[in-house]
Amino acid sequence: MVYWGLRGNTILVYVVAMSYQTALTAYLETSGKTQAQFAAETGIGQGSISRYVKGRLPDREQAETIDRITNGGVPLALWQSEWAKRLGLTPPADQRAAA
């Protein structure tokens, strides 16, 4: 999650590390939706939603659907970051410094 604020003429940006699993769980809890309700809304099976809540990552198409249905509450960028970590990829040095 990214939060921002102003201090004088300076924009402050705070990046809070969160896993895809945590973001999805938080979305379900704050929205009051059950896994079954969310599954029906997304067209993704309830068993798959359960696996994502337990830490498995969806495929890209499902991650895009979840991003769209949650209005960015469970962002595709977080999914991309998780896959990069699992594959041992790191951003170029200039991007790491900015993050």
Residue, then its C-alpha position, 0 to 999 in steps of 0.5 A: m500500500v502507498y500512502w502520501g501526505l504533504r509537509g509544506n511544499t514536499i510530498l511525502v510518500y510512505v510505502v507499506a510492505m504487504s503480501y498479496q495474501t494479506a491484501l486479499t485477506a484484508y479486503l475480504e475482512t473490510s468488505g464483509k464478503t465471504q470467500a464464496q461471495f467474492a468467488a461469485e463476484t469474480g467468477i473464480g472458484q471458491g477453492s481458488i480464493s481459499r488457496y490465495v488467502k492461504g498464500r498461493l498466487p493466482d495466475r495473471e488473468q485472475a490477478e487482473t480480475i481481482d484487481r479490477i473487482t476490488n478497485g485496486g484494493v488487491p493490486l496487480a502490482l502487488w502480485q507482480s512484486e510477489w512473483a518477482k520475489r519468488l523468482g529471485l528477481t530484483p529491480p535495477a539499482d536505480q529503482r531500488a534506491a527510489a523504492 
